[in-house]
Amino acid sequence: MPEMHYKVTDEQTMFFNLPKTKNLRIKGILRGALDKPLAVMMHGRPGSGNELLQYLGARYLYEQGISSLRLFMYDFEPRTRNLLDCTLQTHADDFDEVVKQLRKKGTPRVFGIGHSYGGITILKAKASLDGVVLWDPTHGSFWSEDRGKKYEKDFPEKIIDDFIIGTAGYGYVTSRRMNESEKAMGDTSQWAAHKGYPLKIISAGKGAMVDLGKRYIDAADQPKQQVVIKGASHQFEDSDKIILELFRQTTSWLKEILRKPI
């Protein structure tokens, strides 16, 4: 990837206490400094703050002068959540708490970047943000319109106790409780309305939610923008060209916001 020349810099693992829980905390990896504009990055479900998009995205942001905090909504560290304990509301509440604590620490500008389930988490949250970029965000109408049937053959699943197990390819495991709550969401378009921050949605052209991303944009207040990356699948890992375009579109939106005074 010739356009990504990373500066060598230390990253810092941080923990944010969750006061309304039984001594739980949430993990984040900080690249950059808290006294600089910072993007809180939300992974998809099931996912990790160290998955490819988060890992490479944090480095691209840093080269553009924007710090990042890659959150882990569940983790192996002591006192962190497990996937089975989470719902979308859990994620949204935890995200709100992290942003609240960042504001207390004096972070001047706080942005949200969310991929897939991380995108709908940010829209569900109530946090005061300076701008948001969502990468092919999840939408409740995917389930209410039964779009998943199109993918049942290629992505078969089995339900075992509290787990949903994807049995094709390298497989995956997710929470039955979380999945059932998603099916009850209905149309989540209005979750993008009156958020108080500039919103950009970058949709995957080969994905199943381009039109659902437009529904979010239609509901949102100005300034807002939707960009569709042709040839991109939901993970945006199709090629160097596609992943670089994703990062360029992201940073251009955040830089435009930063050019305006607080």
C-alpha positions in Angstrom: 0.0 0.0 0.0 2.4 2.8 -1.2 0.2 5.6 0.0 0.3 4.5 3.6 3.8 5.3 5.1 3.4 4.8 8.8 5.3 6.8 11.3 6.5 4.6 14.1 4.8 5.6 17.3 3.8 4.0 20.5 0.2 3.0 21.2 -1.3 3.1 24.7 -3.9 0.6 26.1 -6.5 2.4 28.1 -9.4 1.3 30.3 -12.6 3.2 31.0 -14.5 2.2 34.1 -18.2 1.7 33.6 -19.8 3.1 36.7 -23.3 1.6 36.3 -21.9 -1.9 36.2 -20.4 -4.4 38.7 -16.9 -3.1 38.4 -16.6 -3.6 34.6 -14.5 -1.6 32.3 -14.0 -1.1 28.6 -10.7 -1.4 26.7 -9.4 1.0 24.1 -6.1 1.4 22.2 -5.0 5.0 21.8 -2.9 6.1 18.9 -1.9 9.7 19.2 -2.7 12.0 22.0 -6.0 12.8 23.9 -5.4 16.6 23.6 -5.7 16.3 19.8 -8.8 15.7 17.7 -9.7 12.1 18.2 -11.8 9.5 16.5 -13.5 6.8 18.6 -13.5 3.7 16.4 -16.3 1.1 16.8 -15.9 -2.4 15.4 -18.7 -4.5 14.0 -20.3 -7.6 15.4 -18.6 -9.9 16.2 -15.4 -8.0 16.0 -12.4 -6.4 17.6 -10.6 -3.1 17.8 -7.6 -4.9 16.2 -9.5 -6.2 13.1 -8.1 -5.0 9.8 -10.2 -1.9 9.2 -9.6 -0.6 12.7 -5.9 -1.4 12.8 -5.1 0.1 9.4 -7.6 2.9 9.8 -6.0 4.1 13.0 -2.7 4.4 11.3 -4.1 6.3 8.3 -5.9 8.7 10.6 -2.7 9.3 12.6 -0.8 10.2 9.3 -3.6 12.8 8.7 -3.1 14.4 12.2 -6.1 12.7 13.9 -5.7 10.6 17.0 -7.8 7.4 17.4 -9.2 5.3 20.1 -10.1 1.7 19.0 -12.7 0.4 21.4 -13.1 -3.3 22.3 -16.8 -3.8 23.2 -15.9 -7.2 24.6 -12.4 -8.6 25.3 -10.3 -11.2 27.1 -8.9 -8.7 29.6 -10.2 -9.0 33.3 -13.4 -7.1 34.1 -14.3 -6.6 30.4 -17.6 -7.7 28.9 -18.2 -11.0 27.1 -20.1 -11.0 23.8 -23.0 -13.0 25.3 -23.6 -10.2 27.9 -24.1 -7.5 25.2 -27.0 -6.0 23.3 -27.0 -3.0 21.0 -28.1 -0.9 24.0 -25.2 -2.2 26.0 -22.8 -1.0 23.3 -24.5 2.4 23.0 -24.3 3.0 26.7 -20.7 2.0 26.9 -19.9 4.2 23.9 -21.6 7.2 25.6 -19.6 6.6 28.8 -16.3 6.6 26.9 -17.1 9.8 25.1 -18.2 11.4 28.4 -14.9 10.5 30.0 -12.9 11.8 27.0 -14.7 15.1 27.3 -13.7 15.3 31.0 -10.1 14.5 30.0 -10.2 17.6 27.8 -10.2 16.1 24.3 -11.0 19.1 22.1 -12.8 17.3 19.2 -14.4 13.8 19.5 -15.5 12.0 16.3 -17.2 8.7 15.9 -16.2 6.1 13.3 -18.3 3.0 13.2 -18.3 -0.1 10.9 -21.4 -2.2 10.4 -22.8 -2.9 13.9 -20.5 -0.2 15.2 -22.3 2.3 13.0 -25.8 1.6 14.3 -24.3 1.6 17.8 -23.2 5.2 17.3 -26.6 6.2 16.0 -28.2 4.5 19.0 -25.9 6.4 21.4 -26.6 9.8 22.8 -23.0 11.1 22.9 -22.2 14.6 22.0 -19.9 14.3 19.0 -18.3 16.7 16.6 -18.8 14.5 13.5 -19.4 10.9 12.5 -18.4 8.6 9.6 -20.2 5.3 9.3 -18.8 2.5 7.2 -21.7 0.5 5.7 -23.8 0.7 8.9 -26.2 -1.9 10.1 -29.9 -1.0 9.7 -32.9 -2.6 11.4 -34.8 -2.9 8.1 -32.3 -5.6 7.0 -34.2 -7.9 9.4 -37.7 -6.4 9.2 -37.6 -6.7 5.4 -36.2 -10.3 5.7 -33.2 -9.5 3.5 -31.1 -12.1 5.3 -32.9 -14.9 3.4 -30.9 -14.0 0.4 -27.7 -15.0 2.2 -28.9 -18.1 4.1 -27.4 -20.5 1.5 -24.0 -18.9 1.5 -23.9 -18.2 5.2 -25.7 -21.0 7.0 -26.1 -20.8 10.8 -26.9 -23.1 13.7 -28.4 -22.1 17.0 -26.9 -23.9 20.0 -28.0 -22.7 23.4 -27.2 -19.0 23.6 -24.9 -19.0 20.6 -25.5 -18.5 16.9 -22.7 -20.3 15.0 -21.9 -19.6 11.4 -20.9 -22.9 9.8 -19.5 -21.9 6.4 -15.9 -20.9 5.7 -13.9 -20.0 8.8 -17.2 -19.6 10.7 -18.1 -17.2 13.4 -19.9 -17.1 16.8 -22.4 -14.5 18.0 -25.0 -14.0 20.6 -28.5 -15.4 20.2 -29.9 -12.7 22.5 -28.3 -9.9 20.5 -29.5 -11.4 17.2 -33.1 -11.7 18.5 -33.1 -8.0 19.7 -32.0 -6.9 16.3 -34.9 -8.6 14.6 -37.3 -6.5 16.7 -35.7 -3.2 15.8 -37.8 -2.4 12.8 -37.0 0.6 10.6 -34.1 2.5 12.3 -33.8 5.3 9.8 -34.9 8.0 12.2 -32.1 7.1 14.6 -30.0 9.4 12.3 -32.3 12.4 12.8 -31.5 15.4 14.9 -28.1 14.1 16.1 -26.5 17.5 16.1 -23.3 16.5 14.2 -22.2 16.2 10.6 -22.9 12.7 9.3 -21.2 10.9 6.4 -22.1 7.3 5.4 -19.7 5.3 3.2 -21.6 2.4 1.7 -20.2 -0.8 0.2 -21.4 -1.0 -3.5 -21.5 -4.8 -3.5 -23.2 -4.9 -0.1 -26.8 -5.3 0.8 -27.4 -1.9 2.5 -26.7 0.9 0.1 -30.3 1.9 0.0 -30.6 1.5 3.8 -27.6 3.9 4.1 -29.6 6.4 2.0 -32.5 6.1 4.4 -30.3 7.2 7.2 -29.0 10.2 5.1 -32.5 11.2 4.2 -33.5 11.3 7.8 -30.4 13.2 9.0 -30.0 17.0 9.3 -27.4 18.9 7.2 -24.5 18.7 6.8 -24.6 15.1 5.5 -23.3 13.0 2.7 -23.4 9.4 1.4 -20.7 8.0 -0.8 -20.9 4.6 -2.4 -17.6 2.8 -3.1 -18.1 0.6 -6.2 -16.8 -2.9 -6.0 -16.6 -2.8 -2.2 -18.0 -5.6 -0.1 -19.2 -5.0 3.5 -15.8 -5.5 5.0 -14.1 -3.1 2.4 -11.2 -5.6 2.2 -11.5 -6.2 -1.5 -8.3 -4.4 -2.6 -5.8 -1.7 -1.6 -7.6 0.8 -3.9 -10.9 0.2 -2.1 -9.6 0.4 1.5 -7.6 3.5 0.7 -10.7 5.1 -0.8 -12.6 4.3 2.4 -9.9 6.0 4.5 -9.6 9.0 2.2 -13.3 9.6 2.2 -13.3 9.3 6.0 -10.4 11.7 6.7 -11.6 14.3 4.1 -14.9 14.6 6.0 -13.2 14.9 9.4 -10.7 17.5 8.1 -13.6 19.6 6.6 -15.2 19.7 10.1 -11.8 20.6 11.7 -11.5 23.6 9.3 -14.5 25.1 11.0 -14.1 26.7 14.5 -15.5 25.1 17.5 
